[in-house]
Amino acid sequence: MRAIGSVVLIVAFTLSTLAQSGGHVLFGDIKVDESQATGSTTATFQVLLYAESGNLQMRQTVGANGRYRFLDLRNGRYEVVVEFENREIARISVTVQSPYKTDFRRDIELQWKSDTRVSKPGVVSATEYYPRSSDHQNLLKHSREAASRKDYDQAITLLRQIVDADDSDYPAWEELGTNFFIVKSYFEAESCYFKAVELRPKYVTALINLGRVRIVQKNLDGAIQALERAVTIQPTSAEAQYFLGDAYLQAKLGSKAVPHLNSAIKLDPAGMADAHLLLAALYDAKGMKSEAAAEYTAFLKQRPDYPDRKKLEAFIAATKSRQ
């Protein structure tokens, strides 16, 4: 079929939002760079969509340079997983959030390469291919099936079998951490994320989740440390920018929070609408009413169905009347 050593995944983050009837649509092109391949590289990939809870939502088979498309999605955080020859080669987080029926785009670039390290301007390196035995791959598959049934104890047990046998499996450590996070075992989740980052220092998904669990634990210095690293490695990650801004804000470092929250909004206007709320609260606390009103206005454009809409509208109207 092919004469190559391994596959390295590169993810190009591209977001487009277009008016769309029906539910939200998440789609993207699978682009394959064959410039460094030898022999035939004809391949098909399984693209799977998971909810943040671990539930498998949909799956599709996509050829090289084809397009995946997941329809009728609700607002929420999802994970797009790409598998090749029954092995996971990528897992990326995507936030789908808009008050309107919208298209969200995440293109994925795959590159055949004999070396597992790659440097290419304009793209960001994502989860690299991790070679597992067929037994461990089956354990991983069954752990995800258990998580999809919300049997997180079973999922944790199966993932523990993988990492106990192969301490270097950093994606499995990260996934184990996520299952602990879901059941609110925050200490265990932090330990797993830390282990994944220790094994793969530039593993952005684990760094973001390490920051998130530390925010929940009110370990803000630790959260900032992890999230600063994530932003340095992947400045185009709206989630990394958002959570770093949130951590700075909770640490009462508002001046440092502002640029990161604004970056999150710029990178993903619909998905990061809550950043407007954080900015508005900061400006309001500093007596900057006009700036706070502008942020509330921008937020309501993205979230017209917000439960406390009337309260925000009253604040906006009162601010305008004083001008």
N, C-alpha and C positions, 0 to 999 in steps of 0.2 A: 504493500500500500504506500509506503513512504520510506525514505532513508534519512531520518533525522534523529538527533539525540534526545531532545526534549522540547516542550512547548513553554514559552514564556508569555504571560498575559500582560497586556498594557491596556489601561482603560482611559479612554478620552471622554471626559465628562462634558456633555452637551445638553443643555436644557432648552426645550421649546415649549411654549404654552399656546395652544390654539383652541378656539371655541369648539366644543364638541357636544353633540347630543348623546344621551345615554350616560353611562358611568365614565369615570376617568379611564384614560388609556395610557399605558406605559409601553413604550416601544423603543427600538433601537436597531442599528445595523451591526452585524457581526462582520468586521473587516479583517481580512487575513493578509498580512505582509509575508510574501513568500520569497523575498529577495535573498534571504540567507539560507534557504532550504536547498536540499539536494534530493533529486528524485521526485516522485509524485507526492503531492501533499493534499490530495482529495480527502476531505474529511467532513463529517457532520457532528454537530454538537447538540447536547441536551441543555436547554435553558429552562431552569426551574424558578418559580416565584414562591417565596415563603413570606408569610406574615411575621411580624416581630415575635409573636408568641411561639413560632416554630411550625405553625400549621402550613402544610404544603397547599398552595392555592391552585396553581396550574403548572403545566409543563409543555414544552414544545420541542420539536426536532427542527434544527435550523442548519442549513448548509453554509459552507464558507461563503462570505459576502452576501449572505441572506439577511432577512430581517425577522426579529421576534416581535410579537405584539400581544399584550395581555389586556383584555377588555373588561369594562364594567367594574373598575376597582373603587373601593371606598377610600376616604381619607385615612392615612396612616403611614407607618414606616414599614418598608418591605426589604427583603434581601433577594437579589437576583443572583442565582448560582449557575455557573457554566460548568458542564461536565464533558469530558472527552474520554472515550473508551472506558466508561463507568468510573472515572476518577474526577473528583472536583479539581478544577484549575482556577476557579475564581469565585469570590463571594463579595458582592458590593452592596452597600446600604443605599436605599433610595427613599426619600420622603415624598409622598404623594399627598398634597394638601392644597385644596382650593375650594372656594364656595361655589364655583361654577364648574360645569363639566369640561374637563381640560385634558389636553395631551401632554404627557411628560416624556422627554426623550433622554435615553442614556445609550450612547453608542459604545461599542466594545471593540477594541482592536486586539487582534491576536497576531503574534509573530512567531514563526518557526525559527528556532535558533538552537544551536548545539550547546551554547553556554546558558546557564540559568540567570545570568545577570545581563541587563540591557540598559543602555542609556540612549534616550531619544528625545530631542527637544519637543516641547509642546504637549507631552503626554505624561501621565502619572503611573508609576508602577503599582500594581495591585497585588493581590494574593498570588504567590508563585505556586507552580505545580509542586505538590508534595507527594513523593512516591510512597504508597502504602501497599502492604500485602493485601491479597484478595480477602483474607479473613478480617483484617482491620477495616477494609472498605465496606464489607457487609455489616460490621458492627456499627459503622457510621451511618449507613443506610437505615438500619433498624432503630438507631437512636433518634433519627429524624422522624421516622414513622411514629415512634412513641411520643415525641414532642408534639406532633400533629394531632395526636389524641389527647394532648394535655397531660400525658403520663410522664411528668418531668422527672420523677424519681427513677423510672426505668431508663429514661434518656441519659440521666446522669450516671447511672450504673454502667451502661454500655460505653459511654465516653470514657469513664474511668478505666475500663478494661483496655482501651486503646492507649491512653497516656501512661498507664502502669507498665505496659509492654514496650512502648516506644516513647520515652520521655522527650524526644525531640519533635514530636508532631505538634508544631505550634498552632496550625489551624484547629486541631482538635481541642487544644487547651483553650483557645478563644471561644469555641462553641460550647465547651463545658462551662466556661464563665458565664455565657449568656443564659444557659439554663439555670444556673444558680441565681443570676440576676432576676430572672422571671419569678422565681419562688422567694425572692427577697432574702436570700442567703448572701448578704453583701460582702461579708468577710471572705467567704469562699470564692465569690465571683471576682473580687479584687485580686486574690492570690492567683487565680487562673489567668486573668488578663495580664498580670505582671509577669507570669511565667512565659506567656506567648510573646510579650515584648522583649523579655530577656533573651529568648531564642532568636527572635527576628526584630531587631531594634527599629526597623523602618516599617513595621506592620501597622499601618494607619488605623485599620478597623479596630485592632486591639487597643491602640493608644486612645482612640476616641471613647471606647467603652470603659477603659480604665479611668479616664477623666470623669465620665458620667457616674460611675459607681462611687467615686470619691466625692463628687458633689453631693450625692444622696447621703453619704456618711459625714458630710460637713468637713471633710479633709480638703479644704480649699487650696492650700499650698500644694498638696500632692496632685490635685486635679489640674491646677494651672501648669504644673511641671509637665504632666503628660500631654495636655492639650496644646501647650506651646510647641512641643516636639511635633505633634500631629500637624499643626499649621505650618511649621517650617518645612516639613516633608511634603505636604500636600496643601498648598495655600488655596487651591480651587475647591476644597471640601467645605461646602456650606455648613455642614454639621459641625465640623471641627471649629470653624469660626464662631458659630452660634454658642456652642457649649463653652468655649474659651471666654467669650464675652459674658456669658452667664456667670461663670466662675469668678471672673474679675469683679463683676457687679456685686455678687454676694460677699466678696472679700473687701467691699467698700473701696474699690479701685475703679471708680466710674470713668475717669479719663482714659484708662486703658481699655475699658469695656467697649466704649463707643465705636472705635474703628472696626473692631471685630464684628460687632452686631450689624454695622452698616455693610460690611463685606458679605455677611451671611445673606442679607436682604438682596444685595446686588447679584449674588451668585444664584439665588433661588427665591425670587420674590414671593411666590405662592407658598412654598413649603416652609419658609422661614418668617411668615407673617408675625409670629409671636415675638420676634425681635423688636417689632415696633412697640409692643406693650412694655418690654423691658426698658427701651429707650424713653418712652413716655413717662414711666414711673421715675426714672432717673432725673429727667428734666423737671418734672413736677416737684420733686424733692429739693431741687436747687432753685426753685422759684422761676424757672424758665417756662412760663405758662404757654407762650405762643409756640415754642418748640414742641412742648408736650402735646398741644392740641393738633399740631401738624402730624405727629406720629400716630395719634389716635385716629385721625382722619384717614391716613394711609392704611392703618390696620383694618378699619371698617370697610374699606374698599375691597380688601381681600376676604374679610369675614363678615359679610352683612348680616349673617344669622347669629352673631355673637349674643349670648344670653343677656349680658349687661349692656347691650347697645345703647339703650336710652340713657344710662348713666354717663357713658362716654359722650354721647351727643349733647347732654346737658353741660358737661365740662367744656366741650368745644364751643357751644353757643355762649356760655358765660365769658369765655376768654375773648371771643370776638367782640362782645358787647363792651368790654373794657378797653378795646384798642381805639 
